[in-house]
Amino acid sequence: MPDPVLPPLPRRSLLAAGLAGLALPRPARSQEAYPSRPVRVIVPWAPGGAVDTLARRLSQKLSEQLGQTFVVENKSGATGTIGAGEAARAAPDGYTLLAMDNTYAMLPYLFSRLPFDVETAFRPVTVTAFSPILLAVGQNSPYRDLASLVAAAKKDPEKLTYGTGGMGSAPHFATLAFERAAGVKLYHVPYRGAGEAVIGVLSGNVDLVMLSPGSALGNIRGGQLRPLAISGANRVAALPEVPTFGEAGLPGYSVINWSGLAAPKGTPDAVVQRLQQEAARAIAAPDMKSFIADLGSEPGGIAPDAFARLIREETARWRDVAATGGIEKQ
């Protein structure tokens, strides 16, 4: 017996059936776990410096923890603004990060115009490390301690000279802050880079230099540099014989360098939180803590809001230093 032929549905019924089909719930697309592809970490400085060294070691740890490659790219120039500008223009998806340092808080006092808004361009993720500042003289210097150097600087203003990697560099700001704290006036000799400034001290062409312990350890241990004081509340394990500025008679000097990670504004909260958690875990690992300690630094890992607060405080702090130190915007 042939199958019965069903009568055609009315057109209105067909349309309703079609709309009902469209309205059926579809399975939700599962969100990709972050990170699902390689991540760029832009370092706005040349290879080999403290920021670059820390960024590379942290990127290696993050790659191991997350199973995706974190690739460091150096984009140096214009006091870090070239690399920072590229990172600020990147998609806010967590796949381009900026390895920033305390120079970022000084940029508003160095440039009249910047390719990004310093206050809003980035979402701070976490601090990688906190690094104290050393004041050092050459091995043939007559100054054996900080007190004798300060006394000489007060007796003959601008007679003592100091070298930096350039006008407006972080060591320049750090030394201007030292002048304010000590009540002295030194003569600035800008070089083309921090390495040349160290050579200037070693050769006796300038009297002193301020730099991070990681940049000075080799010359200190070799006897070419004599550290007089180090910033921070406590002495560092890598240089236990060096007194703090407070111990040396200048408790008002508290400059600390820092380096960290930031993401472009608009990066989702979940991505920023994941990055901070993984970075903090990497920084707390025994091998990473040992690596940071060998640089004379302290590990970071602070929360994004604490890092954002630090940047705001640092930016406000350097305003007066720039004004009284004669820093002119480019």
Secondary structure, 3 states (H helix, E strand, C coil): CCCCCCCCCCHHHHHHHHHHHHHCCCCCCCCCCCCCCCEEEEECCCCCCHHHHHHHHHHHHHHHHHCCCEEEEECCCHHHHHHHHHHHHCCCCCCEEEEEEHHHHHHHHCCCCCCCCCCCCEEEEEEEEEEECEEEEECCCCCCCHHHHHHHHHHCCCCCEEEECCCCCHHHHHHHHHHHHHCCCCEEEECCCHHHHHHHHHCCCCCEEEECHHHHHHHHHCCCEEEEEECCCCCCCCCCCCCECCCCCCCCCCCEEEEEEEEECCCCHHHHHHHHHHHHHHHHCHHHHHHHHHCCCEECCCCHHHHHHHHHHHHHHHHHHHHHCCCCCC
